[in-house]
Amino acid sequence: MVAITASMVAELRARTDAPMMECKKALTEAEGDLVRGEEILRVKLGNKAGKASSRVTAEGVVAAAVIGNTGALLEVNCETDFVTKNDAFLAFVNACAVLAAEHAVADVAALAALPLAQEGFGPTVEDVRRGLIGKIGENMSLRRIKLYASGAKLASYLHGTRIGVMVEFDGDEVAAKDVAMHVAAMKPAALSSADVSAELVEKERKIAAEKAAESGKPADIVAKMVEGSVQKFLKEVSLLDQVFVKAADGKQTVAGMLKDKATTVKGFTLYVVGEGIEKKVDDFAAEVAAQVAAAKGQ
């Protein structure tokens, strides 16, 4: 049997907001598998158990730049929140976003090789990055870029420095900007139900099946319950099916608003700082114990 440690329980609790004992039970059932433990909690506790799963611990900044019909959304990471407020760091990130749009680069390796001079460092982006690491005393990295260069119209929205959105559209600019703000607030997984990844749909179907099975209802009813849950999920995570955050009646969907504005959204990208990055969590008690043991050995 896998030993369920306090740190494992704490991590699952941080992901799900579920009670400590429920987390321990779920991990025991999942034999220590955190992903499976989270699924078990969602079956038992519903979507509430997944509300903290998007929390991230890595720090950094998202920046956007649109030049003509070319745009770039960029994430640059650092170690602490303190550095995200550093003027030199922010200037570097914004300069990189502009360079990415100007030169239409789609990957960080190409961006790192572009010419840039800042704070006496250069002549490339990579040289400036290394120079700032030495000056600020903290590691930083160019994480990801999304380039739009199809010639379509672009709208961007930044919510502070931690959330960034780029929308590709035809039609009304105000409507497109509103969509970008909506994406930042509601964080849809895809443009439409058909665009939701098969992996995400299958995961949701599995969870819905386990939850429906606990009802004890006949198989045909369970099948309908599962399908209903999946369809509800698809509407919740699909941009066009979501209720528009500015809907006056509280019912109009994004698709309905866009139709009224004669606007078409072709695609979007949402960046949330640190999303998907695992940040090392130090075991303070173990560190203290190790220091005490080391001191005794001297």
C-alpha positions in Angstrom: 0.0 0.0 0.0 1.3 3.5 -0.9 2.0 5.7 2.1 -0.2 8.8 2.0 1.9 11.7 3.3 0.8 15.0 4.8 2.4 16.8 1.8 0.3 14.7 -0.6 -2.9 15.5 1.2 -1.9 19.2 1.3 -1.3 19.3 -2.4 -4.6 17.7 -3.2 -6.4 20.1 -0.9 -4.7 23.0 -2.6 -5.9 21.7 -5.9 -9.5 21.1 -4.9 -10.4 23.0 -1.7 -11.9 19.7 -0.4 -11.7 18.9 3.4 -8.5 17.3 4.6 -10.0 14.0 5.5 -11.8 13.7 2.2 -8.5 14.3 0.4 -6.8 11.6 2.5 -9.6 9.1 1.7 -9.4 10.0 -2.0 -5.7 9.5 -2.1 -5.9 6.2 -0.3 -8.5 5.0 -2.8 -6.3 6.3 -5.6 -3.2 4.7 -4.2 -1.4 8.0 -4.0 -2.2 9.1 -7.6 -3.0 12.9 -7.3 -4.8 13.1 -10.7 -7.0 10.1 -9.9 -7.6 11.5 -6.4 -8.9 14.8 -7.8 -11.3 12.8 -10.1 -12.6 10.8 -7.1 -13.3 14.0 -5.2 -15.1 15.5 -8.2 -17.3 12.4 -8.3 -18.1 12.7 -4.6 -18.2 16.5 -4.2 -19.2 17.8 -7.7 -17.5 20.6 -9.6 -16.7 22.4 -6.4 -13.8 20.1 -5.9 -12.3 21.3 -9.2 -12.6 25.0 -8.6 -9.0 25.4 -7.3 -7.4 23.2 -9.9 -6.5 26.2 -12.0 -4.5 27.9 -9.2 -0.9 28.3 -10.2 2.2 29.1 -8.2 4.8 30.1 -10.8 5.2 33.8 -11.2 5.6 36.0 -14.3 4.0 38.4 -16.7 1.8 38.2 -19.8 2.2 40.9 -22.5 0.5 41.5 -25.8 1.5 43.5 -28.9 -0.5 44.1 -32.1 1.2 45.8 -35.1 -1.2 46.1 -38.0 -2.7 42.7 -38.4 0.1 40.8 -36.7 -0.1 40.2 -33.0 1.8 38.3 -30.3 0.8 37.1 -26.9 3.8 36.3 -24.7 4.5 34.9 -21.2 7.8 35.4 -19.4 8.3 33.7 -16.1 10.3 34.6 -13.0 10.7 33.2 -9.5 8.9 35.6 -7.3 6.0 38.1 -7.4 8.5 40.8 -6.3 10.2 40.7 -9.7 7.0 41.1 -11.6 6.8 44.6 -10.4 10.4 45.4 -11.4 10.5 48.2 -14.0 13.4 46.6 -15.9 11.7 43.2 -16.0 8.4 44.7 -17.2 10.3 46.8 -19.9 12.0 43.6 -21.1 8.8 41.7 -21.4 7.0 44.4 -23.2 9.9 44.9 -25.6 9.9 41.2 -26.3 6.2 41.2 -27.1 6.7 44.1 -29.6 9.7 42.3 -31.2 7.6 39.1 -31.6 4.9 41.0 -33.4 7.3 43.0 -35.5 9.3 40.0 -36.7 6.4 37.6 -36.7 8.2 35.0 -34.6 6.2 32.0 -33.2 8.7 30.4 -30.8 10.9 31.5 -28.0 14.1 30.3 -29.6 13.6 32.7 -32.5 12.6 35.5 -30.2 15.8 35.0 -28.1 17.9 35.5 -31.1 16.4 38.9 -32.1 18.3 42.1 -31.6 17.7 44.0 -28.3 19.6 46.4 -26.1 18.5 47.3 -22.6 20.1 48.3 -19.3 23.5 48.1 -21.0 23.0 44.5 -22.0 22.7 43.1 -25.6 22.9 42.7 -28.5 20.2 40.0 -28.4 17.1 39.3 -26.4 19.0 36.3 -24.8 21.9 38.6 -23.8 19.5 41.0 -22.2 17.8 38.2 -20.4 21.0 36.8 -19.0 22.1 40.3 -18.0 18.9 41.0 -16.1 19.2 37.7 -14.3 22.6 38.8 -13.0 21.4 42.3 -12.2 18.1 41.4 -10.5 19.4 38.2 -9.0 16.5 36.0 -10.0 16.1 33.5 -12.9 13.6 34.4 -15.6 12.6 32.6 -18.8 10.7 33.2 -22.0 8.0 30.6 -21.7 5.6 30.7 -24.7 4.4 32.8 -27.6 1.2 32.7 -29.6 1.6 34.5 -33.0 -1.3 35.7 -35.1 -0.3 36.6 -38.7 -3.1 35.5 -40.9 -4.2 39.1 -41.8 -7.4 39.0 -39.8 -8.3 41.7 -37.3 -7.0 41.3 -33.8 -8.1 42.4 -30.3 -6.2 42.0 -27.1 -6.9 42.3 -23.4 -4.7 42.2 -20.4 -6.1 41.7 -16.9 -3.3 43.2 -14.9 -0.2 41.4 -15.8 -1.2 37.8 -15.0 -4.0 37.2 -17.6 -3.7 37.9 -21.3 -6.1 37.3 -24.3 -5.7 37.6 -28.0 -8.8 37.4 -30.2 -8.8 36.9 -34.0 -12.0 38.3 -35.6 -13.9 40.0 -38.4 -16.4 42.7 -37.7 -16.9 45.1 -34.8 -13.8 46.0 -32.7 -15.7 46.9 -29.6 -17.5 43.5 -29.7 -14.2 41.7 -30.2 -12.7 43.6 -27.2 -15.7 42.6 -25.1 -15.1 38.9 -26.1 -11.5 39.2 -25.1 -12.6 40.5 -21.7 -15.1 37.7 -21.5 -12.5 35.1 -22.2 -10.3 36.5 -19.4 -13.2 36.3 -16.9 -14.8 33.0 -17.9 -11.7 31.1 -19.3 -13.4 28.9 -21.9 -11.5 25.9 -23.1 -12.4 26.2 -26.8 -14.2 28.4 -29.3 -17.1 25.9 -29.8 -18.3 22.6 -28.5 -16.8 20.9 -31.6 -13.4 22.3 -30.7 -13.1 21.0 -27.2 -10.4 18.4 -27.1 -11.3 14.7 -27.1 -9.1 14.1 -24.1 -11.0 16.8 -22.1 -14.4 15.4 -23.1 -13.4 11.8 -22.3 -12.1 12.9 -18.9 -15.4 14.6 -18.2 -17.4 11.7 -19.5 -15.5 9.3 -17.1 -16.2 11.5 -14.1 -19.9 11.9 -15.1 -20.2 8.1 -15.6 -18.8 7.4 -12.1 -21.1 10.0 -10.5 -24.2 8.7 -12.4 -23.4 5.1 -11.5 -23.7 6.0 -7.8 -27.4 7.0 -8.4 -28.4 3.3 -8.6 -30.7 4.0 -11.6 -31.1 1.7 -14.6 -28.4 1.6 -17.2 -30.4 3.5 -19.8 -31.2 6.3 -17.4 -27.5 6.4 -16.3 -26.5 6.7 -20.0 -28.8 9.7 -20.4 -27.5 11.3 -17.2 -23.9 10.9 -18.5 -24.8 12.4 -21.9 -26.6 15.3 -20.2 -23.7 16.0 -18.0 -21.3 16.0 -20.9 -23.4 18.3 -23.0 -23.8 20.7 -20.1 -20.0 20.7 -19.6 -19.4 21.4 -23.3 -21.7 24.5 -23.1 -19.9 25.7 -20.0 -16.4 25.5 -21.5 -17.2 26.6 -25.1 -16.9 30.4 -25.7 -19.8 30.7 -28.2 -22.2 28.8 -25.9 -21.3 30.7 -22.7 -23.6 33.4 -21.4 -22.0 36.7 -22.3 -20.6 38.4 -19.1 -22.2 41.7 -20.2 -25.6 40.2 -21.2 -28.3 42.7 -20.0 -30.8 39.9 -19.6 -28.3 37.5 -18.1 -29.1 34.9 -20.8 -27.7 36.1 -24.1 -24.8 33.9 -25.3 -21.5 35.1 -26.7 -22.7 33.7 -30.1 -25.9 35.7 -29.8 -24.1 38.9 -29.0 -21.7 38.5 -31.9 -24.6 37.8 -34.3 -26.2 41.1 -33.2 -22.9 42.9 -33.8 -22.3 41.2 -37.2 -19.0 39.9 -35.9 -17.3 36.6 -36.2 -14.6 35.3 -33.8 -12.2 33.0 -35.6 -10.1 32.0 -32.7 -8.6 33.1 -29.4 -5.7 32.4 -27.0 -5.8 32.7 -23.3 -2.6 32.9 -21.2 -2.7 32.7 -17.4 0.7 33.2 -15.8 2.2 29.9 -14.6 -0.6 27.8 -15.8 0.5 24.2 -16.0 3.8 24.8 -14.2 4.6 23.0 -11.0 6.5 25.1 -8.6 8.7 23.4 -6.0 7.2 23.5 -2.5 9.8 23.2 0.1 9.2 21.0 3.2 10.1 23.5 5.9 10.0 20.9 8.7 12.3 18.5 6.8 14.6 21.4 6.1 14.8 22.4 9.8 15.4 18.8 10.8 18.2 18.5 8.3 19.8 21.7 9.5 19.6 20.5 13.2 21.1 17.1 12.2 23.9 18.8 10.4 24.6 21.0 13.3 24.8 18.0 15.7 27.2 16.3 13.4 29.7 19.3 13.5 
